[in-house]
Amino acid sequence: MTGKEHHHRLLREVGATDAAHLRGLVPGQKVLVAGVRASTQTPPIQSGKRVIFCTLEDGSGLVDIAFFEDSHEACAHTVFHSGLLLVRGTVEARGPRRTVVGEMAWDLDEVAAARRDHGPQAALDLLGRTTPSPTPAGSATPQRTLADGTAGARLHPYADLQPAGTRSADLRRLGHRSQGSAG
């Protein structure tokens, strides 16, 4: 059995929902989703609270997930350091689309290895664990504030964004510079 087939079998056993079937679920319903982490963002928010936005691609489409601060201790490390994710959360409706508010995340390769080496029950036991994974987003982290006056929004120290203009290109070095008007 190939790794891909093994992962698909595991996802069927644990009851994961793919992106194509997510739209048919009712808001408030608990769900497991899985896929390749296509993007992760932690934009600055005026309240200073950190929200991790993650998009998974599962072969049938994209699943948008939001992890709020109450879930970070348990899953932020996994979200930022794993390429294949299995996420437990709650379905929310955003217009015709469905998103997931994430509560827990696992490295899908670790869950698949537990199933392969110790059987299906080992994978289910792993999903039922309550001990959090280590996370760099501890409470003693330094605080950064955007320097350009954006309404006091705070940038979390582990955010992958920088204040506007810190990496901008020197446009004067690109292309032609006019010496002034000919007339």
C-alpha positions in Angstrom: 0.0 0.0 0.0 1.4 3.4 -1.0 1.7 6.3 1.5 -1.1 8.1 -0.3 -3.4 5.1 -0.1 -2.5 4.6 3.6 -3.4 8.3 4.4 -6.7 8.0 2.5 -7.6 4.8 4.4 -6.7 6.5 7.7 -8.8 9.5 6.9 -11.8 7.2 6.2 -11.3 5.3 9.4 -11.2 8.5 11.6 -14.2 10.1 9.7 -12.4 13.0 8.1 -14.5 15.2 5.8 -13.0 16.5 2.5 -13.4 20.0 1.2 -15.9 18.9 -1.5 -18.3 17.6 1.2 -17.7 20.4 3.8 -20.3 22.7 2.2 -23.0 20.2 3.0 -22.3 20.3 6.7 -24.4 22.2 9.3 -22.8 25.2 11.0 -21.8 24.2 14.6 -21.1 20.6 13.6 -17.8 19.1 14.8 -15.5 17.9 12.0 -12.1 16.5 11.2 -10.4 17.9 8.1 -7.0 17.1 6.6 -4.7 18.1 3.9 -1.5 19.8 2.8 -0.9 23.1 4.5 -1.1 25.5 1.5 -0.8 28.8 3.5 -0.6 30.0 7.1 -1.0 33.7 8.1 -1.1 35.6 11.4 -2.0 39.1 10.5 -1.9 41.9 13.1 -5.3 42.6 14.7 -6.1 45.8 16.6 -7.2 43.9 19.7 -3.7 42.4 19.9 -5.1 38.9 20.0 -3.5 36.4 17.7 -5.5 34.5 15.1 -3.8 31.8 12.9 -5.4 31.5 9.5 -4.5 28.3 7.7 -5.6 26.8 4.4 -5.4 23.1 3.7 -5.6 21.5 0.2 -7.0 18.0 0.2 -7.2 17.1 -3.4 -10.9 17.9 -3.6 -10.5 21.6 -2.8 -9.4 24.1 -0.1 -10.4 24.2 3.5 -10.0 27.5 5.4 -9.3 27.2 9.1 -9.1 29.9 11.9 -7.3 29.0 15.2 -8.1 31.5 17.9 -5.9 32.1 21.0 -7.7 29.5 23.2 -6.4 26.7 20.8 -2.8 28.0 20.4 -1.2 26.2 23.3 -2.5 22.8 22.1 -1.8 23.2 18.3 0.2 26.3 17.2 3.5 24.4 17.1 1.9 21.7 14.9 0.2 24.1 12.6 3.5 26.0 11.9 5.8 23.0 11.7 3.9 20.3 9.9 3.2 20.1 6.1 0.3 17.6 6.4 -2.3 18.4 9.0 -5.3 16.7 10.6 -7.5 19.3 12.3 -10.5 18.9 14.6 -12.8 21.9 14.7 -16.3 23.4 14.3 -18.0 24.2 11.0 -18.9 27.9 10.4 -20.8 29.4 7.5 -19.3 32.3 5.6 -21.9 33.0 3.0 -22.1 30.0 0.7 -18.6 28.8 1.9 -17.9 26.7 5.0 -14.9 27.4 7.2 -13.6 25.6 10.3 -12.7 27.0 13.7 -9.8 24.8 14.7 -9.5 23.4 18.2 -6.8 20.8 17.8 -4.2 19.9 15.1 -2.1 16.8 14.5 0.8 16.0 12.2 -1.0 13.7 9.8 2.3 11.7 9.1 2.6 11.0 12.9 -1.0 9.7 13.1 -0.5 7.6 9.9 2.8 6.2 11.4 1.0 5.2 14.6 -1.7 3.5 12.6 0.8 1.7 10.4 3.0 0.5 13.2 0.4 -0.2 16.0 -2.9 -0.5 14.2 -6.1 1.6 13.8 -6.7 1.9 17.6 -3.3 3.6 18.1 -4.3 6.3 15.7 -7.6 6.8 17.4 -5.9 6.9 20.8 -3.5 9.6 19.5 -6.5 11.7 18.4 -8.0 11.4 21.8 -5.0 12.6 23.7 -5.3 15.8 25.7 -1.7 16.7 26.4 -0.7 19.8 24.4 2.2 19.9 21.9 5.0 22.3 22.8 4.4 25.7 21.3 6.6 28.8 20.9 3.6 31.0 21.6 4.0 31.0 25.3 2.8 33.8 27.6 6.2 35.3 28.2 6.7 36.3 24.6 7.9 39.9 23.8 5.4 42.3 22.2 5.9 44.2 19.0 3.9 47.2 17.8 3.6 48.3 14.3 5.7 51.5 13.9 3.7 53.1 11.1 0.7 54.1 13.2 -1.9 51.6 12.0 -4.4 52.3 14.7 -2.3 50.7 17.4 -2.5 47.2 16.0 0.0 44.9 17.6 2.1 42.4 15.7 2.6 39.1 17.5 6.3 38.2 17.9 5.8 35.0 15.9 3.8 36.6 13.1 5.2 36.0 9.6 4.4 39.6 8.6 6.4 42.8 8.8 5.3 46.4 9.0 4.7 47.9 5.5 7.7 49.2 3.8 10.4 47.2 5.5 11.1 45.1 2.5 10.0 47.3 -0.3 12.2 47.5 -3.4 14.1 50.7 -4.4 12.0 51.6 -7.4 14.5 54.3 -8.4 16.9 51.6 -9.4 14.4 49.9 -11.7 13.8 51.1 -15.2 14.3 54.6 -16.6 14.4 57.8 -14.5 13.3 61.0 -16.2 15.6 64.1 -15.8 12.6 66.3 -16.0 10.2 67.8 -18.5 11.5 68.7 -22.0 9.2 71.6 -22.2 
